[in-house]
Amino acid sequence: MQKEIFVSSARSTGDLAGVFEYDREAGYFYLYRTKGVGGTKIINSLHILSGPLDFARGDISIQWDDSETKVALFLNKVIWAVFDCTLGQKFGGDYRVDERPTIPESVTFVKSLR
């Protein structure tokens, strides 16, 4: 049985974080406010998958772009979801094996994954 997974990455100012959470049944990517007026809260979410995983925790990476205005979820080094924090938009989600994400090139960015 798959274990629960929680992966997050906060931007350098510490006010926002991209968070992937898998609870053994479903996985979601969240844009999360980590501090500020009103406390912490989920600002936005994208459904990533339901059911068992076909990837491991080590295949998950969350990266901010250089301007720290977009945060992306990478699965197996492919961007599957993006939050644009400036425009309040979200793209992608709905991961499927052997398919490609539907994210406009205008919101994707290239980062060397660690």
C-alpha positions as CSV (number, residue, x, y, z in Angstrom):
1,M,0.0,0.0,0.0
2,Q,1.3,3.5,-0.9
3,K,2.3,5.7,2.0
4,E,1.0,9.3,2.5
5,I,3.3,11.9,0.8
6,F,3.7,15.5,1.6
7,V,6.2,17.7,-0.4
8,S,6.4,21.5,-0.2
9,S,8.5,24.4,-1.2
10,A,8.2,27.9,0.1
11,R,9.4,31.0,-1.8
12,S,12.2,32.9,-0.3
13,T,10.0,35.5,1.3
14,G,8.2,32.6,3.2
15,D,4.7,33.9,2.5
16,L,3.6,31.3,-0.1
17,A,4.3,27.6,-0.6
18,G,3.6,25.1,-3.3
19,V,2.4,21.8,-1.6
20,F,1.8,18.4,-3.0
21,E,-0.2,16.0,-0.7
22,Y,-1.2,12.4,-1.4
23,D,-3.4,10.7,1.2
24,R,-3.3,7.1,-0.2
25,E,-6.5,7.9,-2.3
26,A,-5.9,11.2,-4.1
27,G,-3.2,13.7,-4.7
28,Y,-3.6,17.5,-4.8
29,F,-1.2,20.4,-5.5
30,Y,-2.0,23.5,-3.3
31,L,-0.9,27.1,-3.3
32,Y,-0.7,27.8,0.4
33,R,-0.4,31.1,2.2
34,T,2.0,30.5,5.1
35,K,1.8,33.8,6.9
36,G,0.0,37.2,6.8
37,V,-3.3,38.7,7.8
38,G,-5.9,35.9,8.5
39,G,-3.2,33.3,9.1
40,T,-2.3,30.3,7.0
41,K,-4.7,28.9,4.4
42,I,-5.1,27.2,1.1
43,I,-5.4,29.8,-1.6
44,N,-5.9,27.5,-4.6
45,S,-5.8,23.8,-5.5
46,L,-5.5,21.4,-8.4
47,H,-6.5,17.7,-8.5
48,I,-3.5,15.8,-9.7
49,L,-4.6,12.1,-9.4
50,S,-6.9,9.6,-7.8
51,G,-5.9,6.0,-6.9
52,P,-2.5,4.4,-6.6
53,L,0.7,6.2,-7.6
54,D,3.0,5.0,-10.4
55,F,5.8,7.2,-9.1
56,A,7.8,7.5,-5.9
57,R,8.3,10.4,-3.5
58,G,11.7,11.0,-5.1
59,D,10.0,11.6,-8.4
60,I,8.2,14.7,-7.0
61,S,9.7,18.2,-7.1
62,I,8.2,21.6,-6.5
63,Q,10.1,24.5,-8.0
64,W,9.6,28.3,-8.1
65,D,10.5,30.3,-11.2
66,D,13.4,32.8,-10.9
67,S,11.0,35.7,-10.2
68,E,9.1,33.6,-7.6
69,T,5.8,34.4,-9.2
70,K,5.0,30.9,-10.4
71,V,5.3,27.6,-8.7
72,A,5.3,24.3,-10.5
73,L,4.8,20.6,-9.6
74,F,7.1,18.3,-11.4
75,L,6.4,14.6,-11.6
76,N,9.2,12.5,-13.2
77,K,10.9,15.8,-14.3
78,V,7.8,17.0,-16.2
79,I,5.7,20.0,-15.2
80,W,2.2,18.8,-14.4
81,A,0.8,21.8,-12.6
82,V,1.5,25.5,-12.2
83,F,0.1,28.3,-10.1
84,D,0.7,31.9,-11.3
85,C,0.7,33.8,-8.1
86,T,0.6,37.2,-9.8
87,L,-2.4,36.6,-12.0
88,G,-4.2,34.1,-9.6
89,Q,-4.4,31.5,-12.3
90,K,-3.8,27.7,-12.3
91,F,-2.9,25.3,-15.0
92,G,-2.6,21.6,-15.5
93,G,-3.4,18.8,-13.1
94,D,-5.1,15.5,-13.9
95,Y,-2.0,13.4,-14.2
96,R,-2.3,10.3,-16.3
97,V,0.3,7.6,-17.1
98,D,1.8,7.9,-20.6
99,E,0.1,11.3,-21.3
100,R,1.4,14.8,-21.4
101,P,0.1,17.8,-19.3
102,T,-2.0,20.5,-20.9
103,I,-0.1,23.6,-19.7
104,P,0.4,26.6,-22.0
105,E,4.1,27.2,-22.9
106,S,3.6,30.8,-21.8
107,V,3.4,29.7,-18.1
108,T,6.0,26.9,-18.1
109,F,9.6,27.5,-17.1
110,V,12.8,25.5,-17.2
111,K,14.6,24.7,-14.0
112,S,17.3,22.2,-13.4
113,L,15.8,19.8,-11.0
114,R,17.7,18.8,-7.9
